[in-house]
Amino acid sequence: MTYSGAVKVGGPAHTHELTDLMISKVAVGAMNNNAYLLRCRATGEQLLIDAAAEAGTLLRLIGDDGITSVVTTHRHGDHWQALGEVVAATGARTYAGAYDAEGIPVPTDVLVEDGGTIEVGRVVLTARHLTGHTPGSIALVYDDPHGAPHVFTGDCLFPGGVGNTNKDPEAFARLLHDVETKLFDRLPDETWVYPGHGHDTTLGAERPHLPEWRERGW
């Protein structure tokens, strides 16, 4: 199956097969959250991004190989409803942004700073701290040595705009600034974007619309 990133709750996961990494995307829960299972192809080690809901679905996706770590992109409850159960079942180490961990009820083992790295086998993810949607949201960037980068943006960047800032102009300005300077200014158009809800996109598809987002204020 050619990967499209178009998944739905109750449907199968879709897997994006890269040279060194396999990325499986599944939709879970009442808010149609995306969870991502990353598997290093060299070692078989696995990492989960956002144990959002439906622990049973996530544990079936993880399978018998388990996970060594689970990353929560931000503090909002729809992104960690299954975290406690997944951690209890797998013994995974937990990661979250240094400024959002206090809002996540499952203890965070590793506080992630801007520019910090998280490893899954031989694959390295770099965290980018993005403010505005929450105080400590993180995006995770995989700079694929064999192709374009891949970035997991949580609720900070979607097709058509940045994340919700509750009509707060200052929060919107912070989020747009961080998304522009830490993602758009540093990564090429070919960068694949995996958001916390809905369909995937690329930075190239969204870049022409940045002035429109700034003007409309959301």
VOROZA-631194 format. One line per field, with one value per atom (N, C-alpha, C): residue number from 0; atom name; y, x negated, z negated. Coordinates in steps of 0.02 Angstrom, whole numbers. Each point is the difference from the previous one (the first is absolute). Example, Ala and Ser with C-alpha at 12.3 -4.5 7.8 and 13.67 -1.06 7.14 Angstrom:
BEGIN
num <- (0; 0; 0; 1; 1; 1)
atome <- (N; CA; C; N; CA; C)
north <- (-284; 59; 60; 53; 59; 55)
east <- (-660; 45; -45; 18; -42; 39)
up <- (-390; 0; 0; 36; -3; -37)
This chain:
BEGIN
num <- (0; 0; 0; 1; 1; 1; 2; 2; 2; 3; 3; 3; 4; 4; 4; 5; 5; 5; 6; 6; 6; 7; 7; 7; 8; 8; 8; 9; 9; 9; 10; 10; 10; 11; 11; 11; 12; 12; 12; 13; 13; 13; 14; 14; 14; 15; 15; 15; 16; 16; 16; 17; 17; 17; 18; 18; 18; 19; 19; 19; 20; 20; 20; 21; 21; 21; 22; 22; 22; 23; 23; 23; 24; 24; 24; 25; 25; 25; 26; 26; 26; 27; 27; 27; 28; 28; 28; 29; 29; 29; 30; 30; 30; 31; 31; 31; 32; 32; 32; 33; 33; 33; 34; 34; 34; 35; 35; 35; 36; 36; 36; 37; 37; 37; 38; 38; 38; 39; 39; 39; 40; 40; 40; 41; 41; 41; 42; 42; 42; 43; 43; 43; 44; 44; 44; 45; 45; 45; 46; 46; 46; 47; 47; 47; 48; 48; 48; 49; 49; 49; 50; 50; 50; 51; 51; 51; 52; 52; 52; 53; 53; 53; 54; 54; 54; 55; 55; 55; 56; 56; 56; 57; 57; 57; 58; 58; 58; 59; 59; 59; 60; 60; 60; 61; 61; 61; 62; 62; 62; 63; 63; 63; 64; 64; 64; 65; 65; 65; 66; 66; 66; 67; 67; 67; 68; 68; 68; 69; 69; 69; 70; 70; 70; 71; 71; 71; 72; 72; 72; 73; 73; 73; 74; 74; 74; 75; 75; 75; 76; 76; 76; 77; 77; 77; 78; 78; 78; 79; 79; 79; 80; 80; 80; 81; 81; 81; 82; 82; 82; 83; 83; 83; 84; 84; 84; 85; 85; 85; 86; 86; 86; 87; 87; 87; 88; 88; 88; 89; 89; 89; 90; 90; 90; 91; 91; 91; 92; 92; 92; 93; 93; 93; 94; 94; 94; 95; 95; 95; 96; 96; 96; 97; 97; 97; 98; 98; 98; 99; 99; 99; 100; 100; 100; 101; 101; 101; 102; 102; 102; 103; 103; 103; 104; 104; 104; 105; 105; 105; 106; 106; 106; 107; 107; 107; 108; 108; 108; 109; 109; 109; 110; 110; 110; 111; 111; 111; 112; 112; 112; 113; 113; 113; 114; 114; 114; 115; 115; 115; 116; 116; 116; 117; 117; 117; 118; 118; 118; 119; 119; 119; 120; 120; 120; 121; 121; 121; 122; 122; 122; 123; 123; 123; 124; 124; 124; 125; 125; 125; 126; 126; 126; 127; 127; 127; 128; 128; 128; 129; 129; 129; 130; 130; 130; 131; 131; 131; 132; 132; 132; 133; 133; 133; 134; 134; 134; 135; 135; 135; 136; 136; 136; 137; 137; 137; 138; 138; 138; 139; 139; 139; 140; 140; 140; 141; 141; 141; 142; 142; 142; 143; 143; 143; 144; 144; 144; 145; 145; 145; 146; 146; 146; 147; 147; 147; 148; 148; 148; 149; 149; 149; 150; 150; 150; 151; 151; 151; 152; 152; 152; 153; 153; 153; 154; 154; 154; 155; 155; 155; 156; 156; 156; 157; 157; 157; 158; 158; 158; 159; 159; 159; 160; 160; 160; 161; 161; 161; 162; 162; 162; 163; 163; 163; 164; 164; 164; 165; 165; 165; 166; 166; 166; 167; 167; 167; 168; 168; 168; 169; 169; 169; 170; 170; 170; 171; 171; 171; 172; 172; 172; 173; 173; 173; 174; 174; 174; 175; 175; 175; 176; 176; 176; 177; 177; 177; 178; 178; 178; 179; 179; 179; 180; 180; 180; 181; 181; 181; 182; 182; 182; 183; 183; 183; 184; 184; 184; 185; 185; 185; 186; 186; 186; 187; 187; 187; 188; 188; 188; 189; 189; 189; 190; 190; 190; 191; 191; 191; 192; 192; 192; 193; 193; 193; 194; 194; 194; 195; 195; 195; 196; 196; 196; 197; 197; 197; 198; 198; 198; 199; 199; 199; 200; 200; 200; 201; 201; 201; 202; 202; 202; 203; 203; 203; 204; 204; 204; 205; 205; 205; 206; 206; 206; 207; 207; 207; 208; 208; 208; 209; 209; 209; 210; 210; 210; 211; 211; 211; 212; 212; 212; 213; 213; 213; 214; 214; 214; 215; 215; 215; 216; 216; 216; 217; 217; 217)
atome <- (N; CA; C; N; CA; C; N; CA; C; N; CA; C; N; CA; C; N; CA; C; N; CA; C; N; CA; C; N; CA; C; N; CA; C; N; CA; C; N; CA; C; N; CA; C; N; CA; C; N; CA; C; N; CA; C; N; CA; C; N; CA; C; N; CA; C; N; CA; C; N; CA; C; N; CA; C; N; CA; C; N; CA; C; N; CA; C; N; CA; C; N; CA; C; N; CA; C; N; CA; C; N; CA; C; N; CA; C; N; CA; C; N; CA; C; N; CA; C; N; CA; C; N; CA; C; N; CA; C; N; CA; C; N; CA; C; N; CA; C; N; CA; C; N; CA; C; N; CA; C; N; CA; C; N; CA; C; N; CA; C; N; CA; C; N; CA; C; N; CA; C; N; CA; C; N; CA; C; N; CA; C; N; CA; C; N; CA; C; N; CA; C; N; CA; C; N; CA; C; N; CA; C; N; CA; C; N; CA; C; N; CA; C; N; CA; C; N; CA; C; N; CA; C; N; CA; C; N; CA; C; N; CA; C; N; CA; C; N; CA; C; N; CA; C; N; CA; C; N; CA; C; N; CA; C; N; CA; C; N; CA; C; N; CA; C; N; CA; C; N; CA; C; N; CA; C; N; CA; C; N; CA; C; N; CA; C; N; CA; C; N; CA; C; N; CA; C; N; CA; C; N; CA; C; N; CA; C; N; CA; C; N; CA; C; N; CA; C; N; CA; C; N; CA; C; N; CA; C; N; CA; C; N; CA; C; N; CA; C; N; CA; C; N; CA; C; N; CA; C; N; CA; C; N; CA; C; N; CA; C; N; CA; C; N; CA; C; N; CA; C; N; CA; C; N; CA; C; N; CA; C; N; CA; C; N; CA; C; N; CA; C; N; CA; C; N; CA; C; N; CA; C; N; CA; C; N; CA; C; N; CA; C; N; CA; C; N; CA; C; N; CA; C; N; CA; C; N; CA; C; N; CA; C; N; CA; C; N; CA; C; N; CA; C; N; CA; C; N; CA; C; N; CA; C; N; CA; C; N; CA; C; N; CA; C; N; CA; C; N; CA; C; N; CA; C; N; CA; C; N; CA; C; N; CA; C; N; CA; C; N; CA; C; N; CA; C; N; CA; C; N; CA; C; N; CA; C; N; CA; C; N; CA; C; N; CA; C; N; CA; C; N; CA; C; N; CA; C; N; CA; C; N; CA; C; N; CA; C; N; CA; C; N; CA; C; N; CA; C; N; CA; C; N; CA; C; N; CA; C; N; CA; C; N; CA; C; N; CA; C; N; CA; C; N; CA; C; N; CA; C; N; CA; C; N; CA; C; N; CA; C; N; CA; C; N; CA; C; N; CA; C; N; CA; C; N; CA; C; N; CA; C; N; CA; C; N; CA; C; N; CA; C; N; CA; C; N; CA; C; N; CA; C; N; CA; C; N; CA; C; N; CA; C; N; CA; C; N; CA; C; N; CA; C; N; CA; C; N; CA; C; N; CA; C; N; CA; C; N; CA; C; N; CA; C; N; CA; C; N; CA; C; N; CA; C; N; CA; C; N; CA; C; N; CA; C; N; CA; C; N; CA; C; N; CA; C; N; CA; C; N; CA; C; N; CA; C; N; CA; C; N; CA; C; N; CA; C; N; CA; C; N; CA; C; N; CA; C; N; CA; C; N; CA; C; N; CA; C; N; CA; C; N; CA; C; N; CA; C; N; CA; C)
north <- (-60; 60; 63; 45; 63; 43; 26; 39; 66; 15; 64; 39; -34; 34; 12; -25; 9; -59; 8; -53; 23; -48; 17; -45; 25; -37; -66; -54; -66; -33; 38; -27; -24; -27; -26; 56; -17; 46; 2; 56; 6; 8; -33; 1; 33; 49; 35; -33; -34; -38; 41; 20; 37; -48; 23; -44; -26; 44; -19; -3; 22; 9; -19; -34; -13; 42; 36; 44; -25; -25; -24; 50; 21; 51; -32; 14; -25; 55; 1; 50; -33; 36; -27; 53; -22; 43; 45; 31; 41; 63; 22; 61; -15; -63; -19; 17; -21; 13; -47; 24; -43; -22; -64; -26; -31; 6; -23; -49; -58; -49; 1; 15; 3; -62; -33; -61; 7; -4; 0; -65; 4; -60; -40; 33; -35; -41; 26; -31; -29; 23; -22; 39; 46; 40; 45; 10; 39; 56; 53; 59; 21; 19; 23; 75; 36; 71; 8; 25; 15; -62; -24; -54; 33; 19; 47; -32; -61; -32; -73; -39; -69; -40; -11; -36; -68; -34; -65; 4; 51; 11; 13; 42; 17; -60; -39; -58; -53; -7; -47; 25; 66; 28; -11; 9; -9; -72; -47; -70; -27; -61; -36; 31; 40; 29; 57; 26; 53; 66; 48; 65; 17; 37; 22; 68; 39; 68; 23; 48; 32; 75; 39; 72; 31; 46; 38; 70; 19; 63; 61; -7; 57; -22; 46; -16; -12; 17; -6; -72; -9; -66; -49; 24; -47; -33; 22; -29; -48; -11; -46; -45; -7; -40; -73; -27; -70; -7; 55; -1; -45; 7; -41; -74; -19; -72; -26; 40; -22; -7; 48; -4; -59; -12; -57; -66; -5; -62; -11; 54; -6; 18; 37; 24; 53; 33; 49; 61; 30; 64; 56; 49; 54; 63; 36; 62; 52; 63; 56; 64; 53; 65; 24; 32; 21; 45; 39; 48; -26; -61; -29; -60; -28; -62; 6; 59; 8; -6; 7; -7; -69; -47; -69; -44; -34; -35; -61; -29; -56; 30; -22; 30; -3; 54; 4; -17; -50; -22; 48; 26; 43; 64; 57; 65; 22; 15; 15; 75; 24; 71; 11; 63; 17; -23; -37; -26; -66; -25; -64; -57; -56; -56; -61; -39; -62; -54; -55; -53; -58; -29; -62; -46; -46; -38; 45; -3; 42; 65; 11; 60; 53; 62; 56; 51; 18; 52; 61; 59; 63; 38; 21; 34; 75; 29; 73; 24; 45; 27; 54; -9; 46; 26; 64; 30; 30; 6; 33; -45; -60; -47; -23; -16; -12; 31; 4; 29; -42; -65; -43; -54; 13; -48; -14; -61; -16; -32; 18; -36; -43; -55; -46; -5; 14; 2; -60; -38; -53; 24; 14; 24; -62; -27; -62; 8; -39; 7; -25; -34; -28; 39; 54; 36; 62; 21; 60; -11; 53; -6; -18; -23; -16; 32; 32; 35; -16; -16; -16; 62; 33; 67; 4; -56; 5; 44; 47; 46; 69; 5; 66; 18; -50; 14; -54; 24; -44; 23; -41; 26; 60; 58; 59; 48; -16; 49; -28; 45; -21; -22; -24; -25; 54; -22; 44; 41; 65; 43; 38; -25; 27; 75; 23; 70; 49; -25; 43; 25; 65; 24; -11; 7; -10; -73; -45; -72; -19; 27; -14; 25; 61; 28; -43; -25; -43; -65; -30; -64; 7; 51; 10; 14; 40; 16; -64; -41; -61; -49; -8; -45; 24; 66; 28; -8; 21; 2; -68; -46; -65; -56; 11; -51; 27; 49; 23; 29; 37; 31; -50; -58; -47; -62; -13; -63; 14; -45; 11; -14; 21; -9; -73; -45; -71; -33; 37; -28; -24; -63; -31; 18; 23; 21; -49; -25; -47; 36; 22; 39; -45; 32; -36; -21; 29; -19; 6; -41; 9; -21; 27; -21; 30; -33; 25; 57; 34; 51; 5; 51; 15; 74; 18; 72; 39; -32; 35; 16; -44; 12; 57; 8; 51; 67; -1; 61; 60; -8; 58; 35; -35; 27; 35; 3; 32; 72; 42; 69; 2; -46; -3; -17; -48; -17; 59; 35; 58; 54; 11; 53; -18; -62; -19; -9; -14; -4; -67; -53; -67; -52)
east <- (-42; 42; -44; 15; -35; 23; -48; 18; 31; 57; 34; 8; -2; 13; 73; 45; 72; 27; 4; 24; 65; 38; 62; 7; 35; 10; 36; -27; 28; -28; -38; -30; -71; -32; -67; -52; -57; -57; -29; -30; -37; -74; -43; -71; -40; -40; -45; -69; -22; -62; -57; -46; -60; -59; -58; -58; -19; -2; -23; 56; 60; 53; 67; 41; 70; 45; 46; 45; 71; 32; 69; 46; 51; 47; 68; 31; 66; 41; 65; 46; 38; 6; 33; 41; 52; 35; 54; 37; 57; -20; -63; -24; -44; 3; -36; -74; -31; -71; -43; -57; -50; -52; -16; -57; -48; -64; -51; -48; -8; -49; -60; -58; -62; -41; -25; -40; -65; -56; -66; -8; -15; -4; -64; -51; -63; 4; 35; 0; 67; 54; 67; 27; -39; 23; 58; 49; 59; 13; 30; 19; 70; 41; 68; 4; 31; 14; 75; 16; 68; 43; 1; 46; 67; 34; 56; 63; 17; 62; -3; 50; 7; -64; -17; -61; -4; 57; -1; -21; 25; -20; -75; -25; -71; -44; 21; -40; -1; 55; 0; -47; -1; -45; -73; -14; -68; -22; 44; -15; -47; -24; -40; -68; -25; -66; -3; 58; 2; -27; -3; -31; -49; -51; -48; 19; 39; 15; 65; 32; 60; -6; 11; -6; 69; 14; 62; -15; 31; -17; 21; 54; 21; 51; 17; 38; 75; 29; 72; 23; 56; 21; 14; 21; 15; -63; -59; -63; -32; 31; -30; 50; 61; 50; -21; -39; -22; -71; -31; -71; -14; 40; -12; 4; 51; 9; -55; -19; -54; -66; -15; -63; 1; 58; 5; -10; 24; -5; -69; -36; -62; -63; 9; -59; -39; 31; -34; -20; -57; -21; 41; 20; 43; -41; 18; -32; 55; -14; 45; -40; 28; -32; -8; -56; -17; 53; 36; 49; 72; 10; 67; 7; -55; 2; 44; 0; 39; 75; 22; 70; 20; -47; 14; 1; 55; 6; -44; -24; -47; -70; -40; -66; -43; -36; -46; -70; -30; -68; -53; 10; -50; 33; -22; 23; -40; 35; -32; -4; -60; -12; -3; 4; -8; -68; -1; -62; -22; 36; -16; 14; -32; 8; 29; 36; 30; -19; -25; -22; 49; 11; 36; -44; -35; -51; -55; -13; -53; 28; 64; 32; 3; -15; -1; 54; 40; 51; -23; 9; -17; 63; 4; 60; -5; 56; 6; 56; -16; 48; 41; 66; 45; 51; 1; 46; 61; 53; 61; 61; -4; 55; 2; -58; -11; -68; -18; -65; -60; 10; -58; 10; 40; 7; -67; -9; -60; 19; -38; 1; -63; 4; -57; -20; -63; -26; -46; 15; -46; -31; -64; -36; -27; 40; -15; -63; -53; -60; 9; 55; 12; 53; 26; 53; 20; 62; 26; 11; 0; 16; 73; 13; 68; 9; 59; 11; 69; 1; 62; 18; 55; 13; 51; 27; 52; 56; 22; 54; -26; -63; -28; 2; 6; 3; 42; 48; 46; 3; 30; 18; 47; -22; 44; -11; -49; -12; -36; -14; -30; 55; -20; 48; 42; 49; 47; -35; 11; -27; 56; 62; 58; 10; -12; 11; -42; -56; -47; -53; 0; -47; -73; -17; -69; -21; 44; -15; -7; 44; -5; -66; -19; -63; -60; 1; -54; -3; 59; 1; -22; 26; -19; -75; -26; -71; -42; 19; -39; 4; 60; 8; -40; 0; -38; -75; -24; -73; -31; 38; -29; 17; 51; 18; -9; 40; -2; -68; -33; -64; -58; 8; -55; 7; 60; 13; 25; -14; 19; 74; 22; 70; 21; -47; 16; 15; -11; 10; 71; 6; 66; 23; 62; 28; 54; -9; 47; 33; 63; 32; 35; 23; 33; 71; 30; 67; 1; 38; 13; -55; 2; -44; -70; -47; -69; -3; -57; -13; -75; -23; -71; -10; -61; -14; 9; -16; 8; 72; 46; 71; 26; -28; 25; -37; -62; -41; 31; 31; 28; 56; 28; 58; -19; -64; -20; 24; -7; 26; 75; 37; 73; 16; -37; 12; -14; -55; -18; 54; 26; 50; 66; 20; 65; -4; -61; -10; 18; 2; 11; -24)
up <- (0; 0; 0; 46; 1; -59; -38; -60; 19; -31; 11; -64; -57; -64; -14; 43; -10; -40; -66; -43; -34; -25; -36; -61; -50; -61; 16; -26; 14; 61; 40; 60; -13; 52; -9; -3; -28; 2; 70; 18; 62; -17; 38; -16; 56; -19; 45; -7; 51; -4; 28; -44; 20; -2; 22; 2; -68; -50; -67; -52; 19; -49; 31; -40; 19; -46; 30; -37; 11; -53; 5; -34; 36; -23; -11; -58; -14; -32; 14; -29; -57; -56; -60; -35; -35; -46; 31; -45; 20; 37; -9; 34; 59; 24; 61; -4; -56; -9; 40; 22; 32; -51; 2; -38; 51; -14; 47; -34; 30; -24; 47; -28; 38; -15; 51; -8; 39; -36; 31; 38; 64; 41; -14; -27; -14; -64; -51; -65; -21; 31; -21; -59; -28; -56; 22; -46; 17; -50; 25; -39; 22; -49; 14; -11; 46; -8; -14; -59; -23; -10; -61; -21; -14; 52; -5; -30; 22; -22; 24; -21; 23; -11; -63; -16; 35; 5; 33; 73; 34; 70; 5; -44; 2; -18; -49; -20; 55; 36; 57; 54; 11; 50; -21; -63; -26; 6; -16; 8; -53; 11; -50; -11; 47; -7; -50; -19; -50; 26; -46; 15; -56; 17; -51; -27; 39; -22; 31; -33; 25; -12; 53; -2; 2; -46; 2; 26; 55; 33; -41; -39; -42; -52; -43; -61; 9; 56; 7; -7; -36; -21; 56; 58; 54; 28; -22; 24; -50; -58; -48; -36; 26; -34; -11; 46; -5; -26; -20; -17; -60; -54; -59; 14; 38; 15; 45; 48; 46; -37; -44; -38; -48; -32; -45; 36; 61; 38; 31; 14; 37; -40; -54; -37; 36; 48; 41; -41; 19; -29; 31; -40; 24; 12; 53; 20; 11; -18; 15; -3; 29; -2; -72; -13; -68; -31; 41; -27; 3; 24; 1; -45; -23; -38; -63; -31; -62; 13; 61; 17; 24; -3; 21; -62; -14; -64; -8; 55; -5; -7; -48; -10; 62; 13; 57; -24; 32; -19; 27; 60; 32; 23; -27; 22; 61; 53; 64; 11; 12; 14; 76; 20; 71; 24; 55; 26; -30; -50; -30; 49; -11; 46; -37; 38; -23; 51; -23; 45; -1; 59; 6; 43; -33; 35; 24; 64; 31; 29; -8; 27; -54; 19; -48; 19; -49; 8; -38; 30; -33; -18; -63; -24; 13; 20; 8; -45; -46; -47; 35; 2; 34; -51; -11; -50; 34; -38; 24; -5; 26; -9; -73; -26; -71; -17; -64; -17; 23; 6; 13; 52; 51; 55; 33; 22; 38; 67; 51; 64; 3; 34; 6; 73; 14; 68; 11; 52; 23; 65; -2; 59; 37; 43; 35; 43; -13; 41; 71; 13; 67; 39; -28; 33; -38; 11; -32; -75; -40; -71; -12; -60; -23; -68; -11; -63; -27; -65; -36; -41; 17; -24; -56; -24; -51; 24; -41; 19; 19; 20; 16; 74; 43; 72; 33; 41; 36; 73; 44; 66; -9; 25; -3; -57; -44; -54; -60; -46; -63; -48; -59; -48; -33; -37; -34; -55; 0; -53; -34; 6; -37; 11; 60; 20; -41; -25; -38; 49; 17; 51; -19; -64; -21; 6; -19; 6; 73; 43; 72; 28; -19; 25; -21; -63; -23; 39; 10; 35; 73; 34; 69; 5; -46; 1; -9; -48; -13; 58; 28; 57; 60; 11; 57; -11; -59; -10; -14; -30; -19; 49; 42; 49; 72; 19; 69; 19; -45; 17; 0; -31; -7; 44; 24; 35; 71; 47; 70; 13; 58; 19; 0; 14; 5; -68; -54; -67; -9; -21; -11; -70; -7; -64; -23; -62; -30; -59; 7; -54; -51; -53; -54; 16; 51; 22; 76; 33; 72; 46; 60; 54; -7; 33; 5; 51; 0; 50; 10; 36; 5; -14; -18; -11; 65; 56; 64; 16; -18; 12; -43; -59; -47; 4; 22; -1; 35; 59; 34; -39; -49; -37; -65; -16; -62; -6; 53; -6; -12; 29; -10; -73; -28; -71; -45; 14; -41; 3; 60; 9; -35; 4; -29; -76; -26; -72; -31; 41; -27; 51)
